[in-house]
Amino acid sequence: MSAKKTTEPSFEEALAELESLVERMEDGELSLEESIRTYERGIALGRSALKALDEAEQRVQILNDGTDAPQPFEPGEA
């Protein structure tokens, strides 16, 4: 039995693998069983990427809730 990865891929790794899976599926050379496994992996990667985006959004929200919240940039202001 092979050891499985216990950590989720980074957002960038998930996107890269998703792109690769889409290319493989679009080629149309996969068997039905391989297509199903590829689809299931894609769903897992998509969920992982969404989780990473949600966590990043929460971190930004926490930073924006502080007293020194970023203000919109106005050109010409010094």
PyMOL Python script that loads the backbone (N, CA, C, O; Angstrom):
from pymol import cmd

cmd.read_pdbstr("""\
ATOM      1  N   MET A   1       0.851  -1.175   0.000  1.00  0.00           N
ATOM      2  CA  MET A   1       0.000   0.000   0.000  1.00  0.00           C
ATOM      3  C   MET A   1       0.896   1.237   0.000  1.00  0.00           C
ATOM      4  O   MET A   1       1.832   1.330   0.794  1.00  0.00           O
ATOM      5  N   SER A   2       0.608   2.184  -0.890  1.00  0.00           N
ATOM      6  CA  SER A   2       1.431   3.387  -0.975  1.00  0.00           C
ATOM      7  C   SER A   2       0.957   4.432   0.022  1.00  0.00           C
ATOM      8  O   SER A   2      -0.217   4.487   0.391  1.00  0.00           O
ATOM      9  N   ALA A   3       1.902   5.257   0.445  1.00  0.00           N
ATOM     10  CA  ALA A   3       1.571   6.325   1.392  1.00  0.00           C
ATOM     11  C   ALA A   3       0.903   7.459   0.625  1.00  0.00           C
ATOM     12  O   ALA A   3       1.348   7.822  -0.464  1.00  0.00           O
ATOM     13  N   LYS A   4      -0.163   8.017   1.188  1.00  0.00           N
ATOM     14  CA  LYS A   4      -0.868   9.132   0.561  1.00  0.00           C
ATOM     15  C   LYS A   4      -0.401  10.439   1.173  1.00  0.00           C
ATOM     16  O   LYS A   4       0.009  10.493   2.333  1.00  0.00           O
ATOM     17  N   LYS A   5      -0.470  11.485   0.374  1.00  0.00           N
ATOM     18  CA  LYS A   5      -0.177  12.825   0.872  1.00  0.00           C
ATOM     19  C   LYS A   5      -1.210  13.203   1.920  1.00  0.00           C
ATOM     20  O   LYS A   5      -2.410  13.027   1.709  1.00  0.00           O
ATOM     21  N   THR A   6      -0.750  13.717   3.037  1.00  0.00           N
ATOM     22  CA  THR A   6      -1.690  14.122   4.079  1.00  0.00           C
ATOM     23  C   THR A   6      -1.922  15.624   4.062  1.00  0.00           C
ATOM     24  O   THR A   6      -2.852  16.111   4.704  1.00  0.00           O
ATOM     25  N   THR A   7      -1.094  16.364   3.338  1.00  0.00           N
ATOM     26  CA  THR A   7      -1.272  17.806   3.282  1.00  0.00           C
ATOM     27  C   THR A   7      -1.940  18.181   1.961  1.00  0.00           C
ATOM     28  O   THR A   7      -1.738  17.532   0.935  1.00  0.00           O
ATOM     29  N   GLU A   8      -2.727  19.227   2.014  1.00  0.00           N
ATOM     30  CA  GLU A   8      -3.382  19.717   0.814  1.00  0.00           C
ATOM     31  C   GLU A   8      -2.378  20.484  -0.028  1.00  0.00           C
ATOM     32  O   GLU A   8      -1.445  21.086   0.504  1.00  0.00           O
ATOM     33  N   PRO A   9      -2.566  20.463  -1.348  1.00  0.00           N
ATOM     34  CA  PRO A   9      -1.654  21.229  -2.202  1.00  0.00           C
ATOM     35  C   PRO A   9      -1.881  22.732  -1.986  1.00  0.00           C
ATOM     36  O   PRO A   9      -2.949  23.156  -1.546  1.00  0.00           O
ATOM     37  N   SER A  10      -0.864  23.514  -2.303  1.00  0.00           N
ATOM     38  CA  SER A  10      -1.040  24.965  -2.245  1.00  0.00           C
ATOM     39  C   SER A  10      -2.046  25.373  -3.319  1.00  0.00           C
ATOM     40  O   SER A  10      -2.383  24.582  -4.200  1.00  0.00           O
ATOM     41  N   PHE A  11      -2.509  26.586  -3.239  1.00  0.00           N
ATOM     42  CA  PHE A  11      -3.460  27.098  -4.222  1.00  0.00           C
ATOM     43  C   PHE A  11      -2.880  26.980  -5.629  1.00  0.00           C
ATOM     44  O   PHE A  11      -3.563  26.546  -6.557  1.00  0.00           O
ATOM     45  N   GLU A  12      -1.625  27.368  -5.778  1.00  0.00           N
ATOM     46  CA  GLU A  12      -0.977  27.339  -7.081  1.00  0.00           C
ATOM     47  C   GLU A  12      -0.808  25.909  -7.589  1.00  0.00           C
ATOM     48  O   GLU A  12      -0.994  25.643  -8.777  1.00  0.00           O
ATOM     49  N   GLU A  13      -0.454  24.987  -6.689  1.00  0.00           N
ATOM     50  CA  GLU A  13      -0.311  23.583  -7.075  1.00  0.00           C
ATOM     51  C   GLU A  13      -1.659  22.999  -7.507  1.00  0.00           C
ATOM     52  O   GLU A  13      -1.737  22.250  -8.481  1.00  0.00           O
ATOM     53  N   ALA A  14      -2.710  23.348  -6.776  1.00  0.00           N
ATOM     54  CA  ALA A  14      -4.047  22.855  -7.107  1.00  0.00           C
ATOM     55  C   ALA A  14      -4.474  23.345  -8.486  1.00  0.00           C
ATOM     56  O   ALA A  14      -5.006  22.572  -9.283  1.00  0.00           O
ATOM     57  N   LEU A  15      -4.244  24.614  -8.768  1.00  0.00           N
ATOM     58  CA  LEU A  15      -4.611  25.161 -10.079  1.00  0.00           C
ATOM     59  C   LEU A  15      -3.828  24.492 -11.199  1.00  0.00           C
ATOM     60  O   LEU A  15      -4.391  24.154 -12.240  1.00  0.00           O
ATOM     61  N   ALA A  16      -2.531  24.301 -10.986  1.00  0.00           N
ATOM     62  CA  ALA A  16      -1.700  23.671 -12.011  1.00  0.00           C
ATOM     63  C   ALA A  16      -2.170  22.241 -12.282  1.00  0.00           C
ATOM     64  O   ALA A  16      -2.268  21.822 -13.435  1.00  0.00           O
ATOM     65  N   GLU A  17      -2.457  21.506 -11.224  1.00  0.00           N
ATOM     66  CA  GLU A  17      -2.925  20.129 -11.417  1.00  0.00           C
ATOM     67  C   GLU A  17      -4.300  20.103 -12.072  1.00  0.00           C
ATOM     68  O   GLU A  17      -4.568  19.251 -12.919  1.00  0.00           O
ATOM     69  N   LEU A  18      -5.170  21.029 -11.688  1.00  0.00           N
ATOM     70  CA  LEU A  18      -6.486  21.114 -12.325  1.00  0.00           C
ATOM     71  C   LEU A  18      -6.360  21.353 -13.827  1.00  0.00           C
ATOM     72  O   LEU A  18      -7.058  20.726 -14.624  1.00  0.00           O
ATOM     73  N   GLU A  19      -5.467  22.259 -14.204  1.00  0.00           N
ATOM     74  CA  GLU A  19      -5.253  22.536 -15.621  1.00  0.00           C
ATOM     75  C   GLU A  19      -4.785  21.286 -16.353  1.00  0.00           C
ATOM     76  O   GLU A  19      -5.228  21.005 -17.467  1.00  0.00           O
ATOM     77  N   SER A  20      -3.889  20.542 -15.722  1.00  0.00           N
ATOM     78  CA  SER A  20      -3.391  19.304 -16.307  1.00  0.00           C
ATOM     79  C   SER A  20      -4.509  18.277 -16.466  1.00  0.00           C
ATOM     80  O   SER A  20      -4.603  17.608 -17.495  1.00  0.00           O
ATOM     81  N   LEU A  21      -5.351  18.156 -15.447  1.00  0.00           N
ATOM     82  CA  LEU A  21      -6.460  17.202 -15.509  1.00  0.00           C
ATOM     83  C   LEU A  21      -7.440  17.579 -16.617  1.00  0.00           C
ATOM     84  O   LEU A  21      -7.926  16.709 -17.340  1.00  0.00           O
ATOM     85  N   VAL A  22      -7.725  18.851 -16.750  1.00  0.00           N
ATOM     86  CA  VAL A  22      -8.647  19.307 -17.790  1.00  0.00           C
ATOM     87  C   VAL A  22      -8.096  18.966 -19.168  1.00  0.00           C
ATOM     88  O   VAL A  22      -8.833  18.502 -20.038  1.00  0.00           O
ATOM     89  N   GLU A  23      -6.803  19.197 -19.367  1.00  0.00           N
ATOM     90  CA  GLU A  23      -6.179  18.869 -20.648  1.00  0.00           C
ATOM     91  C   GLU A  23      -6.298  17.385 -20.952  1.00  0.00           C
ATOM     92  O   GLU A  23      -6.618  17.003 -22.078  1.00  0.00           O
ATOM     93  N   ARG A  24      -6.041  16.547 -19.953  1.00  0.00           N
ATOM     94  CA  ARG A  24      -6.138  15.096 -20.148  1.00  0.00           C
ATOM     95  C   ARG A  24      -7.563  14.693 -20.518  1.00  0.00           C
ATOM     96  O   ARG A  24      -7.774  13.866 -21.405  1.00  0.00           O
ATOM     97  N   MET A  25      -8.534  15.284 -19.830  1.00  0.00           N
ATOM     98  CA  MET A  25      -9.924  14.928 -20.110  1.00  0.00           C
ATOM     99  C   MET A  25     -10.360  15.443 -21.485  1.00  0.00           C
ATOM    100  O   MET A  25     -11.121  14.775 -22.186  1.00  0.00           O
ATOM    101  N   GLU A  26      -9.883  16.619 -21.867  1.00  0.00           N
ATOM    102  CA  GLU A  26     -10.254  17.178 -23.162  1.00  0.00           C
ATOM    103  C   GLU A  26      -9.672  16.379 -24.316  1.00  0.00           C
ATOM    104  O   GLU A  26     -10.225  16.377 -25.416  1.00  0.00           O
ATOM    105  N   ASP A  27      -8.551  15.697 -24.070  1.00  0.00           N
ATOM    106  CA  ASP A  27      -7.947  14.876 -25.120  1.00  0.00           C
ATOM    107  C   ASP A  27      -8.861  13.725 -25.522  1.00  0.00           C
ATOM    108  O   ASP A  27      -8.789  13.239 -26.650  1.00  0.00           O
ATOM    109  N   GLY A  28      -9.720  13.288 -24.605  1.00  0.00           N
ATOM    110  CA  GLY A  28     -10.672  12.243 -24.912  1.00  0.00           C
ATOM    111  C   GLY A  28     -10.083  10.847 -24.990  1.00  0.00           C
ATOM    112  O   GLY A  28     -10.717   9.937 -25.523  1.00  0.00           O
ATOM    113  N   GLU A  29      -8.885  10.666 -24.469  1.00  0.00           N
ATOM    114  CA  GLU A  29      -8.213   9.372 -24.543  1.00  0.00           C
ATOM    115  C   GLU A  29      -8.367   8.541 -23.272  1.00  0.00           C
ATOM    116  O   GLU A  29      -7.878   7.412 -23.222  1.00  0.00           O
ATOM    117  N   LEU A  30      -9.031   9.065 -22.251  1.00  0.00           N
ATOM    118  CA  LEU A  30      -9.181   8.346 -20.994  1.00  0.00           C
ATOM    119  C   LEU A  30     -10.333   7.351 -21.073  1.00  0.00           C
ATOM    120  O   LEU A  30     -11.337   7.583 -21.747  1.00  0.00           O
ATOM    121  N   SER A  31     -10.160   6.246 -20.370  1.00  0.00           N
ATOM    122  CA  SER A  31     -11.269   5.300 -20.248  1.00  0.00           C
ATOM    123  C   SER A  31     -12.323   5.916 -19.340  1.00  0.00           C
ATOM    124  O   SER A  31     -12.088   6.943 -18.703  1.00  0.00           O
ATOM    125  N   LEU A  32     -13.472   5.283 -19.289  1.00  0.00           N
ATOM    126  CA  LEU A  32     -14.534   5.782 -18.415  1.00  0.00           C
ATOM    127  C   LEU A  32     -14.069   5.811 -16.969  1.00  0.00           C
ATOM    128  O   LEU A  32     -14.291   6.797 -16.266  1.00  0.00           O
ATOM    129  N   GLU A  33     -13.425   4.738 -16.517  1.00  0.00           N
ATOM    130  CA  GLU A  33     -12.953   4.669 -15.126  1.00  0.00           C
ATOM    131  C   GLU A  33     -11.900   5.749 -14.852  1.00  0.00           C
ATOM    132  O   GLU A  33     -11.926   6.383 -13.798  1.00  0.00           O
ATOM    133  N   GLU A  34     -10.979   5.960 -15.791  1.00  0.00           N
ATOM    134  CA  GLU A  34      -9.962   7.008 -15.614  1.00  0.00           C
ATOM    135  C   GLU A  34     -10.604   8.393 -15.610  1.00  0.00           C
ATOM    136  O   GLU A  34     -10.189   9.276 -14.859  1.00  0.00           O
ATOM    137  N   SER A  35     -11.608   8.575 -16.444  1.00  0.00           N
ATOM    138  CA  SER A  35     -12.318   9.856 -16.485  1.00  0.00           C
ATOM    139  C   SER A  35     -12.998  10.145 -15.150  1.00  0.00           C
ATOM    140  O   SER A  35     -12.964  11.272 -14.657  1.00  0.00           O
ATOM    141  N   ILE A  36     -13.609   9.131 -14.579  1.00  0.00           N
ATOM    142  CA  ILE A  36     -14.289   9.303 -13.289  1.00  0.00           C
ATOM    143  C   ILE A  36     -13.278   9.633 -12.197  1.00  0.00           C
ATOM    144  O   ILE A  36     -13.506  10.539 -11.396  1.00  0.00           O
ATOM    145  N   ARG A  37     -12.162   8.906 -12.159  1.00  0.00           N
ATOM    146  CA  ARG A  37     -11.125   9.190 -11.153  1.00  0.00           C
ATOM    147  C   ARG A  37     -10.554  10.597 -11.340  1.00  0.00           C
ATOM    148  O   ARG A  37     -10.302  11.310 -10.369  1.00  0.00           O
ATOM    149  N   THR A  38     -10.355  10.980 -12.592  1.00  0.00           N
ATOM    150  CA  THR A  38      -9.826  12.314 -12.884  1.00  0.00           C
ATOM    151  C   THR A  38     -10.816  13.387 -12.450  1.00  0.00           C
ATOM    152  O   THR A  38     -10.423  14.401 -11.873  1.00  0.00           O
ATOM    153  N   TYR A  39     -12.089  13.167 -12.726  1.00  0.00           N
ATOM    154  CA  TYR A  39     -13.132  14.103 -12.311  1.00  0.00           C
ATOM    155  C   TYR A  39     -13.174  14.230 -10.789  1.00  0.00           C
ATOM    156  O   TYR A  39     -13.250  15.338 -10.258  1.00  0.00           O
ATOM    157  N   GLU A  40     -13.123  13.096 -10.090  1.00  0.00           N
ATOM    158  CA  GLU A  40     -13.143  13.115  -8.625  1.00  0.00           C
ATOM    159  C   GLU A  40     -11.939  13.885  -8.080  1.00  0.00           C
ATOM    160  O   GLU A  40     -12.071  14.652  -7.126  1.00  0.00           O
ATOM    161  N   ARG A  41     -10.768  13.683  -8.684  1.00  0.00           N
ATOM    162  CA  ARG A  41      -9.569  14.412  -8.248  1.00  0.00           C
ATOM    163  C   ARG A  41      -9.756  15.906  -8.505  1.00  0.00           C
ATOM    164  O   ARG A  41      -9.374  16.735  -7.678  1.00  0.00           O
ATOM    165  N   GLY A  42     -10.336  16.242  -9.633  1.00  0.00           N
ATOM    166  CA  GLY A  42     -10.585  17.648  -9.953  1.00  0.00           C
ATOM    167  C   GLY A  42     -11.515  18.306  -8.948  1.00  0.00           C
ATOM    168  O   GLY A  42     -11.296  19.453  -8.558  1.00  0.00           O
ATOM    169  N   ILE A  43     -12.552  17.590  -8.525  1.00  0.00           N
ATOM    170  CA  ILE A  43     -13.475  18.121  -7.517  1.00  0.00           C
ATOM    171  C   ILE A  43     -12.721  18.373  -6.214  1.00  0.00           C
ATOM    172  O   ILE A  43     -12.897  19.417  -5.585  1.00  0.00           O
ATOM    173  N   ALA A  44     -11.881  17.417  -5.806  1.00  0.00           N
ATOM    174  CA  ALA A  44     -11.105  17.579  -4.563  1.00  0.00           C
ATOM    175  C   ALA A  44     -10.156  18.771  -4.668  1.00  0.00           C
ATOM    176  O   ALA A  44     -10.016  19.541  -3.718  1.00  0.00           O
ATOM    177  N   LEU A  45      -9.506  18.924  -5.818  1.00  0.00           N
ATOM    178  CA  LEU A  45      -8.594  20.057  -6.003  1.00  0.00           C
ATOM    179  C   LEU A  45      -9.353  21.379  -6.001  1.00  0.00           C
ATOM    180  O   LEU A  45      -8.882  22.369  -5.440  1.00  0.00           O
ATOM    181  N   GLY A  46     -10.518  21.396  -6.625  1.00  0.00           N
ATOM    182  CA  GLY A  46     -11.335  22.604  -6.642  1.00  0.00           C
ATOM    183  C   GLY A  46     -11.748  23.018  -5.239  1.00  0.00           C
ATOM    184  O   GLY A  46     -11.708  24.198  -4.890  1.00  0.00           O
ATOM    185  N   ARG A  47     -12.144  22.039  -4.439  1.00  0.00           N
ATOM    186  CA  ARG A  47     -12.513  22.335  -3.054  1.00  0.00           C
ATOM    187  C   ARG A  47     -11.317  22.860  -2.271  1.00  0.00           C
ATOM    188  O   ARG A  47     -11.448  23.785  -1.470  1.00  0.00           O
ATOM    189  N   SER A  48     -10.162  22.273  -2.503  1.00  0.00           N
ATOM    190  CA  SER A  48      -8.948  22.719  -1.820  1.00  0.00           C
ATOM    191  C   SER A  48      -8.614  24.166  -2.201  1.00  0.00           C
ATOM    192  O   SER A  48      -8.252  24.975  -1.347  1.00  0.00           O
ATOM    193  N   ALA A  49      -8.740  24.477  -3.490  1.00  0.00           N
ATOM    194  CA  ALA A  49      -8.454  25.834  -3.957  1.00  0.00           C
ATOM    195  C   ALA A  49      -9.459  26.828  -3.366  1.00  0.00           C
ATOM    196  O   ALA A  49      -9.078  27.921  -2.947  1.00  0.00           O
ATOM    197  N   LEU A  50     -10.725  26.453  -3.332  1.00  0.00           N
ATOM    198  CA  LEU A  50     -11.741  27.337  -2.735  1.00  0.00           C
ATOM    199  C   LEU A  50     -11.482  27.562  -1.251  1.00  0.00           C
ATOM    200  O   LEU A  50     -11.672  28.669  -0.747  1.00  0.00           O
ATOM    201  N   LYS A  51     -11.051  26.524  -0.555  1.00  0.00           N
ATOM    202  CA  LYS A  51     -10.728  26.657   0.863  1.00  0.00           C
ATOM    203  C   LYS A  51      -9.571  27.648   1.046  1.00  0.00           C
ATOM    204  O   LYS A  51      -9.602  28.490   1.943  1.00  0.00           O
ATOM    205  N   ALA A  52      -8.553  27.539   0.188  1.00  0.00           N
ATOM    206  CA  ALA A  52      -7.413  28.458   0.273  1.00  0.00           C
ATOM    207  C   ALA A  52      -7.860  29.892   0.012  1.00  0.00           C
ATOM    208  O   ALA A  52      -7.408  30.814   0.690  1.00  0.00           O
ATOM    209  N   LEU A  53      -8.749  30.087  -0.970  1.00  0.00           N
ATOM    210  CA  LEU A  53      -9.254  31.431  -1.256  1.00  0.00           C
ATOM    211  C   LEU A  53     -10.072  31.980  -0.089  1.00  0.00           C
ATOM    212  O   LEU A  53      -9.953  33.155   0.259  1.00  0.00           O
ATOM    213  N   ASP A  54     -10.904  31.129   0.514  1.00  0.00           N
ATOM    214  CA  ASP A  54     -11.691  31.557   1.671  1.00  0.00           C
ATOM    215  C   ASP A  54     -10.792  31.980   2.830  1.00  0.00           C
ATOM    216  O   ASP A  54     -11.044  32.989   3.489  1.00  0.00           O
ATOM    217  N   GLU A  55      -9.739  31.196   3.071  1.00  0.00           N
ATOM    218  CA  GLU A  55      -8.811  31.526   4.155  1.00  0.00           C
ATOM    219  C   GLU A  55      -8.086  32.841   3.871  1.00  0.00           C
ATOM    220  O   GLU A  55      -7.884  33.647   4.780  1.00  0.00           O
ATOM    221  N   ALA A  56      -7.698  33.058   2.628  1.00  0.00           N
ATOM    222  CA  ALA A  56      -7.030  34.310   2.264  1.00  0.00           C
ATOM    223  C   ALA A  56      -7.979  35.487   2.439  1.00  0.00           C
ATOM    224  O   ALA A  56      -7.584  36.547   2.925  1.00  0.00           O
ATOM    225  N   GLU A  57      -9.235  35.293   2.040  1.00  0.00           N
ATOM    226  CA  GLU A  57     -10.228  36.358   2.200  1.00  0.00           C
ATOM    227  C   GLU A  57     -10.432  36.695   3.678  1.00  0.00           C
ATOM    228  O   GLU A  57     -10.554  37.867   4.035  1.00  0.00           O
ATOM    229  N   GLN A  58     -10.468  35.690   4.524  1.00  0.00           N
ATOM    230  CA  GLN A  58     -10.628  35.923   5.962  1.00  0.00           C
ATOM    231  C   GLN A  58      -9.437  36.697   6.520  1.00  0.00           C
ATOM    232  O   GLN A  58      -9.607  37.594   7.346  1.00  0.00           O
ATOM    233  N   ARG A  59      -8.238  36.351   6.072  1.00  0.00           N
ATOM    234  CA  ARG A  59      -7.043  37.060   6.546  1.00  0.00           C
ATOM    235  C   ARG A  59      -7.079  38.529   6.128  1.00  0.00           C
ATOM    236  O   ARG A  59      -6.734  39.413   6.912  1.00  0.00           O
ATOM    237  N   VAL A  60      -7.496  38.781   4.892  1.00  0.00           N
ATOM    238  CA  VAL A  60      -7.587  40.163   4.406  1.00  0.00           C
ATOM    239  C   VAL A  60      -8.654  40.910   5.201  1.00  0.00           C
ATOM    240  O   VAL A  60      -8.466  42.070   5.567  1.00  0.00           O
ATOM    241  N   GLN A  61      -9.763  40.245   5.463  1.00  0.00           N
ATOM    242  CA  GLN A  61     -10.840  40.883   6.244  1.00  0.00           C
ATOM    243  C   GLN A  61     -10.347  41.257   7.632  1.00  0.00           C
ATOM    244  O   GLN A  61     -10.649  42.344   8.124  1.00  0.00           O
ATOM    245  N   ILE A  62      -9.595  40.374   8.265  1.00  0.00           N
ATOM    246  CA  ILE A  62      -9.046  40.661   9.593  1.00  0.00           C
ATOM    247  C   ILE A  62      -8.133  41.879   9.528  1.00  0.00           C
ATOM    248  O   ILE A  62      -8.184  42.747  10.400  1.00  0.00           O
ATOM    249  N   LEU A  63      -7.297  41.943   8.491  1.00  0.00           N
ATOM    250  CA  LEU A  63      -6.401  43.092   8.343  1.00  0.00           C
ATOM    251  C   LEU A  63      -7.183  44.376   8.111  1.00  0.00           C
ATOM    252  O   LEU A  63      -6.811  45.428   8.630  1.00  0.00           O
ATOM    253  N   ASN A  64      -8.256  44.303   7.340  1.00  0.00           N
ATOM    254  CA  ASN A  64      -9.055  45.497   7.040  1.00  0.00           C
ATOM    255  C   ASN A  64      -9.895  45.953   8.220  1.00  0.00           C
ATOM    256  O   ASN A  64     -10.321  47.107   8.254  1.00  0.00           O
ATOM    257  N   ASP A  65     -10.145  45.086   9.183  1.00  0.00           N
ATOM    258  CA  ASP A  65     -10.946  45.448  10.350  1.00  0.00           C
ATOM    259  C   ASP A  65     -10.134  46.218  11.392  1.00  0.00           C
ATOM    260  O   ASP A  65     -10.702  46.749  12.346  1.00  0.00           O
ATOM    261  N   GLY A  66      -8.828  46.283  11.221  1.00  0.00           N
ATOM    262  CA  GLY A  66      -7.978  47.001  12.161  1.00  0.00           C
ATOM    263  C   GLY A  66      -8.149  48.500  12.032  1.00  0.00           C
ATOM    264  O   GLY A  66      -8.811  48.983  11.113  1.00  0.00           O
ATOM    265  N   THR A  67      -7.550  49.236  12.956  1.00  0.00           N
ATOM    266  CA  THR A  67      -7.675  50.690  12.949  1.00  0.00           C
ATOM    267  C   THR A  67      -6.921  51.322  11.791  1.00  0.00           C
ATOM    268  O   THR A  67      -7.238  52.439  11.382  1.00  0.00           O
ATOM    269  N   ASP A  68      -5.947  50.634  11.268  1.00  0.00           N
ATOM    270  CA  ASP A  68      -5.177  51.146  10.138  1.00  0.00           C
ATOM    271  C   ASP A  68      -5.624  50.486   8.842  1.00  0.00           C
ATOM    272  O   ASP A  68      -4.793  50.042   8.049  1.00  0.00           O
ATOM    273  N   ALA A  69      -6.918  50.420   8.628  1.00  0.00           N
ATOM    274  CA  ALA A  69      -7.461  49.782   7.432  1.00  0.00           C
ATOM    275  C   ALA A  69      -6.949  50.513   6.194  1.00  0.00           C
ATOM    276  O   ALA A  69      -6.873  51.741   6.182  1.00  0.00           O
ATOM    277  N   PRO A  70      -6.603  49.768   5.164  1.00  0.00           N
ATOM    278  CA  PRO A  70      -6.121  50.399   3.931  1.00  0.00           C
ATOM    279  C   PRO A  70      -7.185  51.319   3.344  1.00  0.00           C
ATOM    280  O   PRO A  70      -8.378  51.017   3.385  1.00  0.00           O
ATOM    281  N   GLN A  71      -6.744  52.420   2.811  1.00  0.00           N
ATOM    282  CA  GLN A  71      -7.631  53.373   2.171  1.00  0.00           C
ATOM    283  C   GLN A  71      -7.432  53.283   0.664  1.00  0.00           C
ATOM    284  O   GLN A  71      -6.354  52.906   0.203  1.00  0.00           O
ATOM    285  N   PRO A  72      -8.463  53.627  -0.110  1.00  0.00           N
ATOM    286  CA  PRO A  72      -8.312  53.599  -1.558  1.00  0.00           C
ATOM    287  C   PRO A  72      -7.208  54.536  -1.994  1.00  0.00           C
ATOM    288  O   PRO A  72      -7.023  55.607  -1.416  1.00  0.00           O
ATOM    289  N   PHE A  73      -6.476  54.129  -3.015  1.00  0.00           N
ATOM    290  CA  PHE A  73      -5.392  54.932  -3.551  1.00  0.00           C
ATOM    291  C   PHE A  73      -5.948  56.050  -4.391  1.00  0.00           C
ATOM    292  O   PHE A  73      -6.787  55.833  -5.265  1.00  0.00           O
ATOM    293  N   GLU A  74      -5.476  57.252  -4.119  1.00  0.00           N
ATOM    294  CA  GLU A  74      -5.870  58.414  -4.907  1.00  0.00           C
ATOM    295  C   GLU A  74      -4.609  58.987  -5.546  1.00  0.00           C
ATOM    296  O   GLU A  74      -3.738  59.499  -4.842  1.00  0.00           O
ATOM    297  N   PRO A  75      -4.503  58.906  -6.859  1.00  0.00           N
ATOM    298  CA  PRO A  75      -3.302  59.429  -7.538  1.00  0.00           C
ATOM    299  C   PRO A  75      -3.081  60.899  -7.208  1.00  0.00           C
ATOM    300  O   PRO A  75      -4.033  61.673  -7.108  1.00  0.00           O
ATOM    301  N   GLY A  76      -1.834  61.272  -7.041  1.00  0.00           N
ATOM    302  CA  GLY A  76      -1.478  62.664  -6.757  1.00  0.00           C
ATOM    303  C   GLY A  76      -1.420  62.997  -5.281  1.00  0.00           C
ATOM    304  O   GLY A  76      -0.944  64.072  -4.915  1.00  0.00           O
ATOM    305  N   GLU A  77      -1.896  62.099  -4.418  1.00  0.00           N
ATOM    306  CA  GLU A  77      -1.823  62.349  -2.970  1.00  0.00           C
ATOM    307  C   GLU A  77      -0.447  61.957  -2.490  1.00  0.00           C
ATOM    308  O   GLU A  77       0.119  60.965  -2.949  1.00  0.00           O
ATOM    309  N   ALA A  78       0.095  62.730  -1.569  1.00  0.00           N
ATOM    310  CA  ALA A  78       1.411  62.410  -1.035  1.00  0.00           C
ATOM    311  C   ALA A  78       1.345  62.190   0.455  1.00  0.00           C
ATOM    312  O   ALA A  78       2.366  61.908   1.083  1.00  0.00           O
TER     313      ALA A  78
END
""", "prot")
cmd.dss("prot")
cmd.show_as("cartoon", "prot")
cmd.util.cbc("prot")
cmd.orient("prot")
